């Protein structure tokens, strides 16, 4: 009898312990969700229960048909939030904006709507107040009941989930990941759905750069409106529509990239040449003074236009020499970058400078010679007249390259090494895109007369937004009055023709020293 009565008691103890352990797991999971992520349990791969079937938005990774919108709608916000002056002012502004969009047919009460990076959800509240109930916002930190956790460059919803997407407050322009931000809006927008984006930029350059970010959409409408926030008094509103899947739309490449031939530079880039500093028409008698002074007259692209809507920012120094030669002394300190971080590439074939770049972690060194094809080249170091050959790089002469088969002992009078040349135009087309902002400085000791025609022929020239070119010719010698340099056989007029031909093609090129 004792044995038979002990068995049920033993099983009961096991059941109680299992039940308590299950409760403990649920409590720990709930504490994690609330305190760590600030979310409800809307991640299907990490939850112990499923979401209600009547939720109609799909979160990435969750089961089809689940959503967070109805869940957050069930809770009530604090009254204090709705009574602040800033809240009321912003809600009135956005309500007016959305009512105009409804009147124009871009938004409807039935639209499934997403507001991107709205910190406390004024836009979402405005939408619901005017009858667009299926609305939700995302922000880095959730703000219940209007906003769930998410960021513009990583929207936590599946593809083609929304009829309408809104991004206000110039949040796209302020994002450090603008291309990903734009791609996520496009990804989550249904085919033929509408997106409305508010930005602070108003010039033609930034307008076209903005459109390039959304290459799967077409511009439907644009207007300028007055803002409600003193930090953004003027707003440019873009209404764009995603191409249908049948259209498979998108902008065609204008050149460069994969074009493989001639390219076309758009008019808004050509307009910059009209506002740029004029070229020096007469050959300077003292070029080491005249050309150096001309640097102060240069009108940089970022000083003329807004470059915020570029997907990437790149600086390429062709013939970089030492880090302090131009990257550290000029580009890092003087070039106006509009607070953008540039990827820096230094192309330098002279081994004397390679060691220095090993400690420059933010500079990508290409230890080769920019050339028109991949081949071995002779690299000659010529020293200025009157100077002794120095072993140190500081006193090192300028390098000049030639194909090995064309060089002989009579042609090369300086220190000569064999180096590897690479197809620079091909590398550029593989390394950057039209949507990038590319600045280039080129100082290649006469090789510009080979490289520039190759860039033009391949269409790679259209990938360059701003070019600083030093053209080498038989200029007057500083050391020897009345004598010209014998190092180069080109004339100043030939250099001027090169600059003029580039500007006529729409390339913003500056005379560099």
C-alpha positions as CSV (number, residue, x, y, z in Angstrom):
1,X,0.0,0.0,0.0
2,X,2.8,2.4,0.8
3,X,4.4,1.8,-2.5
4,X,1.2,2.4,-4.5
5,X,0.4,5.7,-2.7
6,X,3.9,7.1,-3.1
7,X,3.8,6.8,-6.9
8,X,1.1,9.5,-7.5
9,X,2.8,11.8,-5.1
10,X,6.1,11.4,-7.0
11,X,4.4,12.2,-10.4
12,X,2.6,15.2,-8.8
13,X,6.0,16.7,-7.7
14,X,7.4,16.3,-11.2
15,X,4.4,17.9,-12.8
16,X,4.6,20.9,-10.4
17,X,8.3,21.4,-11.0
18,X,7.8,21.2,-14.8
19,X,4.9,23.8,-14.5
20,X,7.0,26.1,-12.4
21,X,9.9,25.8,-14.8
22,X,7.6,26.7,-17.7
23,X,6.3,29.7,-15.8
24,X,9.9,30.8,-15.0
25,X,10.8,30.7,-18.7
26,X,7.8,32.8,-19.7
27,X,8.5,35.4,-17.0
28,X,12.2,35.6,-18.1
29,X,11.2,35.9,-21.8
30,X,8.7,38.6,-20.9
31,X,11.2,40.5,-18.9
32,X,13.7,40.3,-21.8
33,X,11.3,41.6,-24.4
34,X,10.1,44.5,-22.2
35,X,13.3,45.7,-20.7
36,X,15.8,44.9,-23.4
37,X,14.1,45.3,-26.8
38,X,11.2,47.5,-25.8
39,X,8.9,45.4,-28.0
40,X,6.0,43.1,-27.8
41,X,6.7,39.5,-28.8
42,X,6.6,40.0,-32.6
43,X,9.6,38.0,-33.6
44,X,8.4,34.7,-34.8
45,X,11.7,32.9,-34.5
46,X,12.1,33.8,-30.8
47,X,8.6,33.7,-29.3
48,X,6.7,31.0,-27.5
49,X,3.3,32.0,-28.7
50,X,2.0,33.2,-32.1
51,X,0.5,36.6,-32.8
52,X,-3.3,37.1,-33.4
53,X,-4.4,36.1,-36.9
54,X,-6.3,39.3,-37.5
55,X,-3.1,41.4,-37.7
56,X,-2.5,42.2,-41.3
57,X,1.0,43.5,-41.6
58,X,3.9,41.1,-42.0
59,X,7.1,41.6,-40.0
60,X,10.2,40.2,-41.5
61,X,10.8,36.8,-40.2
62,X,7.3,36.3,-38.8
63,X,4.5,34.1,-40.1
64,X,2.5,35.4,-43.0
65,X,-0.4,37.5,-42.0
66,X,1.0,38.7,-38.6
67,X,1.4,42.4,-37.7
68,X,2.2,44.8,-35.0
69,X,-0.2,47.5,-35.9
70,X,-3.4,46.3,-34.2
71,X,-1.4,45.2,-31.2
72,X,0.0,48.7,-30.6
73,X,-3.4,50.3,-31.4
74,X,-4.9,48.5,-28.4
75,X,-3.0,50.6,-25.8
76,X,-3.6,54.2,-24.9
77,X,-1.0,56.9,-24.9
78,X,-0.4,59.2,-22.0
79,X,-2.5,62.4,-22.0
80,X,0.6,64.5,-21.4
81,X,2.0,63.6,-24.8
82,X,-1.0,65.0,-26.7
83,X,-1.1,68.3,-24.8
84,X,2.3,69.7,-25.5
85,X,2.6,72.7,-27.8
86,X,5.2,71.1,-30.1
87,X,3.0,67.9,-30.4
88,X,-0.1,69.9,-31.3
89,X,1.8,72.0,-33.8
90,X,3.4,69.0,-35.6
91,X,0.1,67.0,-35.7
92,X,-1.7,70.0,-37.3
93,X,1.1,70.3,-39.8
94,X,1.2,66.6,-40.8
95,X,-2.6,66.4,-40.8
96,X,-2.7,69.2,-43.4
97,X,0.0,67.4,-45.4
98,X,-1.8,64.1,-45.4
99,X,-5.2,65.6,-46.2
100,X,-3.6,67.2,-49.3
101,X,-2.2,63.8,-50.3
102,X,-5.6,62.2,-49.9
103,X,-7.2,64.9,-52.1
104,X,-4.6,64.3,-54.8
105,X,-5.2,60.5,-54.7
106,X,-1.9,59.4,-53.4
107,X,-3.2,58.3,-50.0
108,X,-6.6,56.8,-48.9
109,X,-8.2,55.7,-45.6
110,X,-7.7,52.1,-46.7
111,X,-4.0,52.6,-47.3
112,X,-1.6,50.4,-45.3
113,X,0.9,53.1,-44.2
114,X,4.4,53.3,-42.7
115,X,6.1,56.3,-41.2
116,X,9.9,55.9,-41.2
117,X,12.0,57.1,-38.2
118,X,9.3,59.0,-36.4
119,X,10.6,59.2,-32.8
120,X,7.3,59.7,-31.0
121,X,4.8,59.1,-33.8
122,X,3.2,62.5,-34.6
123,X,2.8,61.4,-38.2
124,X,1.2,58.2,-37.2
125,X,-1.2,60.0,-34.9
126,X,-2.1,62.5,-37.6
127,X,-2.9,59.7,-40.1
128,X,-5.2,57.9,-37.6
129,X,-6.9,61.2,-36.7
130,X,-7.9,61.8,-40.3
131,X,-9.1,58.2,-40.8
132,X,-6.0,56.3,-42.1
133,X,-6.2,53.6,-39.3
134,X,-3.8,51.0,-40.7
135,X,-0.7,53.2,-39.8
136,X,2.4,52.4,-37.9
137,X,5.8,54.1,-37.3
138,X,9.3,52.9,-36.8
139,X,12.1,54.4,-34.8
140,X,15.4,53.2,-33.2
141,X,13.5,53.2,-29.9
142,X,9.9,52.0,-29.7
143,X,7.3,54.5,-28.5
144,X,4.1,52.8,-27.8
145,X,1.4,52.8,-29.0
146,X,2.3,54.5,-32.2
147,X,5.9,53.4,-33.0
148,X,7.7,50.0,-33.1
149,X,11.3,49.4,-33.1
150,X,13.2,49.8,-36.4
151,X,15.4,52.0,-38.5
152,X,15.2,53.5,-41.9
153,X,18.1,51.4,-43.3
154,X,16.7,48.2,-41.7
155,X,12.9,48.3,-41.8
156,X,11.4,45.3,-39.9
157,X,8.7,44.5,-42.5
158,X,8.5,42.2,-45.5
159,X,8.7,43.1,-49.1
160,X,5.7,44.9,-50.7
161,X,4.0,45.4,-47.4
162,X,2.7,49.0,-47.6
163,X,0.6,51.1,-49.9
164,X,2.1,54.3,-48.7
165,X,5.4,55.2,-47.0
166,X,6.2,58.6,-45.5
167,X,9.6,60.0,-44.4
168,X,9.5,63.5,-42.9
169,X,11.9,65.8,-41.1
170,X,14.7,65.4,-43.7
171,X,15.5,62.0,-42.0
172,X,16.7,60.6,-45.3
173,X,19.1,63.5,-45.8
174,X,20.4,63.1,-42.2
175,X,20.9,59.4,-42.5
176,X,24.5,58.0,-42.7
177,X,23.1,55.2,-44.8
178,X,21.1,57.0,-47.4
179,X,21.2,54.4,-50.1
180,X,20.1,51.6,-47.7
181,X,17.4,54.0,-46.4
182,X,16.0,54.6,-49.9
183,X,16.3,50.9,-50.9
184,X,14.3,49.9,-47.8
185,X,11.5,52.3,-48.6
186,X,11.4,50.9,-52.1
187,X,11.5,47.3,-50.9
188,X,8.6,47.6,-48.4
189,X,6.5,49.6,-50.8
190,X,4.0,47.7,-52.9
191,X,4.3,48.0,-56.7
192,X,2.5,51.2,-57.9
193,X,2.5,52.3,-54.2
194,X,3.4,55.9,-53.3
195,X,6.2,57.2,-51.1
196,X,6.4,60.8,-49.9
197,X,9.7,62.2,-48.7
198,X,10.4,65.6,-47.1
199,X,14.0,67.0,-47.5
200,X,15.6,70.3,-46.8
201,X,17.6,70.6,-50.0
202,X,16.3,72.7,-52.9
203,X,19.0,73.0,-55.6
204,X,19.0,71.1,-58.9
205,X,22.0,69.0,-58.1
206,X,20.6,67.5,-54.9
207,X,17.2,67.1,-56.6
208,X,18.7,64.8,-59.3
209,X,20.9,63.0,-56.7
210,X,17.8,62.3,-54.7
211,X,16.0,60.7,-57.7
212,X,19.1,58.6,-58.4
213,X,18.6,57.0,-55.0
214,X,15.2,55.8,-56.0
215,X,16.0,54.2,-59.3
216,X,13.0,51.8,-59.0
217,X,10.5,54.7,-58.7
218,X,9.3,57.5,-60.9
219,X,8.8,61.1,-59.8
220,X,5.1,62.0,-59.6
221,X,5.1,65.4,-58.0
222,X,7.3,67.9,-56.3
223,X,6.5,71.0,-54.3
224,X,8.1,73.4,-51.9
225,X,6.3,74.1,-48.6
226,X,6.9,76.0,-45.4
227,X,7.9,73.9,-42.4
228,X,6.6,74.1,-38.9
229,X,10.0,73.6,-37.2
230,X,12.5,76.5,-37.1
231,X,15.3,74.0,-37.8
232,X,13.7,73.2,-41.2
233,X,11.8,76.3,-42.3
234,X,11.7,75.2,-46.0
235,X,10.7,71.7,-47.2
236,X,10.8,70.1,-50.6
237,X,8.2,67.4,-50.8
238,X,8.8,64.5,-53.3
239,X,6.0,62.2,-54.3
240,X,7.3,59.1,-56.0
241,X,5.6,55.9,-57.2
242,X,7.2,52.5,-57.3
243,X,7.2,50.9,-60.8
244,X,4.9,47.9,-61.3
245,X,6.6,44.5,-61.4
246,X,5.5,44.2,-65.0
247,X,7.3,47.5,-65.9
248,X,10.5,46.3,-64.1
249,X,11.3,50.0,-64.3
250,X,14.3,52.0,-63.2
251,X,16.6,54.6,-64.5
252,X,18.8,53.6,-67.4
253,X,22.5,54.2,-66.9
254,X,23.7,57.4,-68.4
255,X,27.2,56.2,-68.9
256,X,30.2,54.9,-67.0
257,X,29.4,51.9,-64.8
258,X,28.7,49.1,-67.3
259,X,28.2,51.2,-70.4
260,X,31.4,50.2,-72.0
261,X,31.5,53.3,-74.3
262,X,30.7,56.9,-74.6
263,X,28.6,58.5,-71.8
264,X,26.3,61.4,-71.4
265,X,26.8,63.9,-68.6
266,X,23.4,65.5,-67.5
267,X,22.7,69.1,-67.8
268,X,22.6,69.8,-64.0
269,X,26.3,68.8,-63.8
270,X,27.2,70.8,-66.9
271,X,25.7,73.9,-65.2
272,X,28.4,73.8,-62.6
273,X,31.0,74.5,-65.2
274,X,29.3,77.8,-66.0
275,X,29.8,78.8,-62.3
276,X,33.3,77.5,-62.0
277,X,36.5,79.6,-62.1
278,X,37.7,80.4,-65.7
279,X,40.7,78.6,-67.2
280,X,43.9,80.6,-67.5
281,X,44.1,81.3,-71.2
282,X,47.6,82.8,-71.5
283,X,50.6,80.7,-70.7
284,X,52.0,82.0,-67.3
285,X,55.6,83.2,-67.4
286,X,56.0,82.1,-63.8
287,X,53.7,79.0,-63.6
288,X,55.0,78.0,-60.1
289,X,53.4,81.3,-58.9
290,X,50.4,81.8,-61.2
291,X,49.1,78.2,-61.0
292,X,49.7,78.0,-57.3
293,X,47.7,81.2,-56.7
294,X,44.9,79.9,-58.9
295,X,44.1,77.2,-56.3
296,X,42.6,80.0,-54.2
297,X,40.2,80.8,-57.0
298,X,38.8,77.3,-57.3
299,X,35.1,76.8,-56.8
300,X,34.6,73.4,-55.3
301,X,31.4,71.4,-56.1
302,X,30.4,71.1,-52.4
303,X,30.7,74.9,-52.1
304,X,28.2,75.4,-54.9
305,X,25.7,72.6,-54.4
306,X,24.2,70.2,-51.8
307,X,25.8,66.8,-52.2
308,X,23.9,65.1,-49.4
309,X,22.0,62.6,-51.5
310,X,24.9,60.6,-52.8
311,X,25.2,56.9,-51.9
312,X,28.9,57.1,-51.3
313,X,31.8,59.6,-51.2
314,X,35.1,58.7,-52.8
315,X,38.4,60.5,-53.3
316,X,41.0,59.1,-55.7
317,X,44.5,60.5,-55.7
318,X,46.3,59.4,-58.9
319,X,50.0,60.0,-58.4
320,X,49.6,60.5,-54.7
321,X,53.3,60.4,-53.7
322,X,53.5,60.9,-49.9
323,X,50.5,61.2,-47.7
324,X,51.3,64.8,-46.9
325,X,51.8,65.7,-50.6
326,X,48.0,66.3,-51.2
327,X,45.8,63.9,-49.2
328,X,46.9,65.1,-45.8
329,X,47.8,68.7,-46.7
330,X,45.0,69.6,-49.0
331,X,42.1,67.1,-49.3
332,X,41.8,66.3,-45.6
333,X,42.2,69.9,-44.4
334,X,40.8,72.1,-47.2
335,X,38.4,70.3,-49.4
336,X,34.8,71.1,-48.3
337,X,33.1,67.7,-47.5
338,X,29.8,68.8,-46.0
339,X,30.5,66.5,-43.0
340,X,30.6,63.5,-45.3
341,X,33.1,60.7,-44.8
342,X,35.1,59.9,-47.9
343,X,36.7,56.6,-48.9
344,X,40.2,57.5,-49.9
345,X,42.3,55.7,-52.5
346,X,46.0,56.6,-53.1
347,X,47.5,55.3,-56.4
348,X,51.3,55.5,-56.2
349,X,53.8,53.3,-58.0
350,X,56.9,54.6,-56.3
351,X,57.9,52.1,-53.6
352,X,59.7,54.8,-51.7
353,X,56.2,56.0,-50.4
354,X,54.5,52.7,-49.8
355,X,55.8,52.2,-46.2
356,X,54.2,55.4,-45.0
357,X,50.7,54.3,-46.1
358,X,50.8,51.1,-43.9
359,X,50.0,53.2,-40.9
360,X,47.3,55.2,-42.6
361,X,44.4,52.9,-41.9
362,X,41.8,55.1,-43.6
363,X,43.7,55.2,-46.9
364,X,43.5,52.4,-49.5
365,X,46.9,52.2,-51.3
366,X,47.1,50.8,-54.8
367,X,50.8,50.3,-55.2
368,X,50.7,50.4,-59.0
369,X,50.8,52.8,-61.9
370,X,47.6,54.1,-63.4
371,X,47.7,53.2,-67.1
372,X,45.6,52.3,-70.1
373,X,46.0,48.5,-69.8
374,X,47.5,45.9,-67.5
375,X,51.2,45.5,-68.3
376,X,54.7,45.9,-67.0
377,X,56.1,49.4,-67.2
378,X,59.4,51.2,-66.7
379,X,59.3,53.7,-64.0
380,X,61.8,56.6,-64.2
381,X,62.6,59.0,-61.4
382,X,63.7,62.4,-62.8
383,X,65.3,64.9,-60.5
384,X,64.9,68.6,-60.7
385,X,67.8,70.5,-62.3
386,X,70.5,71.4,-59.9
387,X,69.5,68.9,-57.2
388,X,71.5,65.9,-56.2
389,X,69.9,62.5,-56.0
390,X,68.7,61.8,-52.5
391,X,67.8,58.4,-51.1
392,X,65.1,59.8,-48.9
393,X,61.6,60.2,-50.3
394,X,61.4,63.8,-49.3
395,X,63.9,64.9,-51.9
396,X,62.8,62.3,-54.4
397,X,62.1,63.4,-58.0
398,X,58.9,62.9,-59.9
399,X,58.2,59.5,-61.5
400,X,57.4,59.0,-65.2
401,X,56.2,55.7,-66.7
402,X,56.7,54.2,-70.2
403,X,55.9,50.8,-71.7
404,X,59.0,48.7,-71.4
405,X,59.1,47.9,-75.2
406,X,59.2,51.7,-76.0
407,X,62.0,52.6,-73.6
408,X,65.8,52.3,-74.0
409,X,68.8,53.7,-72.4
410,X,68.8,56.9,-74.4
411,X,65.2,57.7,-73.4
412,X,65.6,57.1,-69.7
413,X,68.1,59.3,-68.0
414,X,67.1,58.9,-64.3
415,X,66.6,56.1,-61.8
416,X,64.6,53.3,-63.5
417,X,62.6,50.4,-62.1
418,X,60.1,48.0,-63.5
419,X,56.6,48.3,-62.1
420,X,53.1,47.0,-62.8
421,X,50.6,49.2,-64.6
422,X,46.9,48.6,-64.5
423,X,43.9,49.6,-66.6
424,X,42.8,52.6,-64.5
425,X,39.5,53.3,-66.5
426,X,38.5,49.7,-66.0
427,X,39.3,49.8,-62.2
428,X,37.3,53.0,-61.8
429,X,34.2,51.6,-63.5
430,X,34.3,48.5,-61.2
431,X,35.0,50.5,-58.1
432,X,32.4,53.4,-58.2
433,X,28.9,53.9,-59.5
434,X,27.0,56.9,-60.9
435,X,25.2,57.4,-57.6
436,X,28.6,57.9,-55.9
437,X,30.2,61.3,-55.5
438,X,33.8,61.0,-56.9
439,X,36.6,63.5,-56.5
440,X,39.9,62.9,-58.3
441,X,43.3,64.5,-58.3
442,X,45.6,63.5,-61.1
443,X,49.3,64.3,-61.2
444,X,50.9,61.6,-63.4
445,X,53.9,63.4,-65.0
446,X,52.6,63.6,-68.6
447,X,50.6,60.3,-68.6
448,X,47.4,62.4,-68.4
449,X,47.6,62.6,-72.3
450,X,47.1,58.8,-72.3
451,X,44.7,58.4,-69.3
452,X,42.2,61.1,-70.1
453,X,41.4,59.8,-73.7
454,X,41.1,56.3,-72.3
455,X,38.6,57.5,-69.6
456,X,36.6,59.3,-72.3
457,X,36.6,56.4,-74.7
458,X,35.4,53.9,-72.0
459,X,32.8,56.3,-70.5
460,X,34.5,56.2,-67.1
461,X,35.0,60.0,-67.3
462,X,31.3,60.4,-66.5
463,X,31.8,58.8,-63.1
464,X,34.0,61.7,-62.0
465,X,32.2,64.6,-60.3
466,X,35.2,66.8,-59.9
467,X,38.7,66.5,-61.4
468,X,41.8,68.3,-60.3
469,X,44.3,67.9,-63.1
470,X,48.0,68.9,-63.3
471,X,48.9,69.1,-66.9
472,X,52.6,68.7,-67.7
473,X,54.2,70.7,-70.5
474,X,57.5,72.3,-71.4
475,X,57.1,75.2,-69.0
476,X,59.6,77.9,-68.2
477,X,62.2,76.8,-65.7
478,X,62.3,78.3,-62.2
479,X,66.0,77.6,-61.9
480,X,67.1,78.7,-65.3
481,X,65.5,82.0,-66.6
482,X,64.6,81.9,-70.3
483,X,64.8,78.1,-70.5
484,X,62.0,75.6,-70.9
485,X,61.8,72.2,-69.3
486,X,63.0,69.4,-71.6
487,X,61.3,66.8,-69.6
488,X,57.9,67.1,-71.4
489,X,57.3,67.7,-75.1
490,X,53.7,69.1,-74.8
491,X,53.0,72.8,-74.9
492,X,50.7,75.0,-72.7
493,X,48.3,75.3,-75.6
494,X,48.0,71.5,-75.8
495,X,47.2,71.5,-72.0
496,X,44.6,74.2,-72.5
497,X,43.0,72.2,-75.3
498,X,42.8,69.2,-72.9
499,X,41.1,71.3,-70.2
500,X,38.7,72.8,-72.7
501,X,37.8,69.5,-74.2
502,X,36.9,68.1,-70.8
503,X,34.8,71.1,-69.8
504,X,33.0,71.0,-73.2
505,X,32.1,67.3,-72.5
506,X,30.6,68.4,-69.2
507,X,33.5,67.4,-66.8
508,X,34.2,69.9,-64.1
509,X,38.0,70.0,-64.3
510,X,40.3,72.5,-62.4
511,X,43.9,73.5,-63.3
512,X,46.0,72.0,-60.6
513,X,49.6,72.7,-59.5
